[in-house]
């Protein structure tokens, strides 16, 4: 099996997305009360989101059910965009706090993984 440029690019993309989302997930799991208060949601809900972020990130890192993991992470990011855009009204770039452009970028990155797959450098590249 000869690796192609796509395979290395897909691995880099998966690792980048996982690294960014994993840090949020770990923070949500470690301090659900504080993070929940900061985001205006309950501690059990933020813990659930944190576990989902960690699980999805691990799926991307190892390339196991990477497409499903990417779709799940897209849903989480869509929720974050909704919160920032409609509830907090921060705007795309954000005037007084970070806008939702960052989450949108992660959604698009996950969309590429969901559509194109994890590449050959994965534990289970053939699984959904």
C-alpha positions in Angstrom: 0.0 0.0 0.0 1.6 3.2 -1.2 0.5 6.3 0.7 -0.6 9.2 -1.3 -0.7 12.9 -0.5 -4.4 12.7 0.4 -3.7 10.1 3.1 -1.1 12.4 4.9 -3.4 15.4 4.4 -6.4 13.5 5.9 -4.3 12.4 8.9 -3.2 16.0 9.5 -6.7 17.3 9.2 -8.1 14.7 11.5 -5.4 15.4 14.1 -5.9 19.1 13.9 -9.6 18.9 14.4 -9.2 16.4 17.2 -6.6 18.4 19.0 -8.8 21.5 18.9 -12.0 19.9 20.1 -10.4 17.5 22.5 -9.2 20.4 24.7 -12.7 21.7 25.0 -14.0 18.3 25.8 -11.5 17.7 28.5 -12.3 21.1 30.1 -16.0 20.2 30.0 -15.5 16.9 31.6 -13.1 18.2 34.3 -15.2 21.2 35.4 -18.8 20.7 34.2 -20.2 23.1 36.8 -17.9 26.0 35.9 -18.1 25.4 32.2 -21.8 25.0 32.3 -22.2 28.3 34.2 -19.8 30.0 31.7 -21.9 28.8 28.8 -25.4 29.1 30.4 -26.2 25.3 30.4 -26.5 22.7 33.1 -23.5 20.8 34.4 -24.9 17.4 33.3 -25.5 18.7 29.8 -22.0 20.2 29.5 -20.5 16.9 30.8 -22.4 15.0 28.1 -21.1 17.5 25.5 -17.6 17.0 26.9 -17.7 13.2 26.7 -19.1 13.5 23.1 -16.2 15.8 22.2 -13.6 13.5 23.6 -15.1 10.4 22.0 -15.4 12.1 18.6 -11.9 13.4 18.9 -10.6 9.9 19.7 -12.5 8.6 16.7 -10.7 11.1 14.5 -7.3 10.5 16.0 -7.5 6.7 15.5 -9.6 6.8 12.3 -12.3 4.6 13.8 -15.7 5.5 12.6 -14.1 8.8 11.6 -17.0 9.8 9.3 -19.6 9.3 12.1 -17.3 11.1 14.6 -17.0 14.0 12.2 -20.8 14.2 11.8 -21.2 14.2 15.6 -18.7 16.9 16.0 -20.4 19.0 13.3 -23.6 18.8 15.4 -21.8 20.0 18.5 -20.2 22.8 16.6 -23.6 23.7 15.1 -25.0 24.0 18.6 -22.1 26.3 19.6 -22.7 28.4 16.5 -26.4 28.6 17.3 -25.6 29.7 20.9 -23.2 32.4 19.8 -25.2 33.7 16.9 -28.8 33.6 18.2 -28.5 33.7 22.0 -25.4 35.7 22.6 -25.6 37.6 19.3 -21.8 37.8 19.0 -21.8 38.1 15.2 -19.5 36.3 12.8 -16.3 37.9 13.9 -17.5 39.0 17.3 -17.4 42.6 18.4 -16.9 42.2 22.2 -16.3 38.4 22.4 -15.1 35.7 20.0 -17.5 35.3 17.1 -18.6 32.0 15.5 -16.2 32.0 12.6 -13.9 29.5 14.4 -16.7 27.0 15.0 -17.8 27.3 11.3 -14.2 26.5 10.2 -14.3 23.4 12.3 -17.7 22.4 10.8 -16.2 22.7 7.3 -13.1 20.7 8.3 -15.4 18.0 9.7 -17.5 18.1 6.6 -14.4 17.2 4.5 -13.6 14.3 6.8 -17.3 13.1 6.7 -17.4 13.3 2.9 -13.9 12.1 1.9 -13.2 9.6 4.7 -10.3 9.3 7.0 -7.7 8.3 4.4 -5.5 5.1 4.5 -3.7 6.1 7.7 -6.4 4.9 10.1 -7.2 1.9 12.2 -10.4 1.3 10.4 -10.4 3.3 7.1 -13.2 1.2 5.6 -15.8 1.7 8.4 -18.3 4.5 8.3 
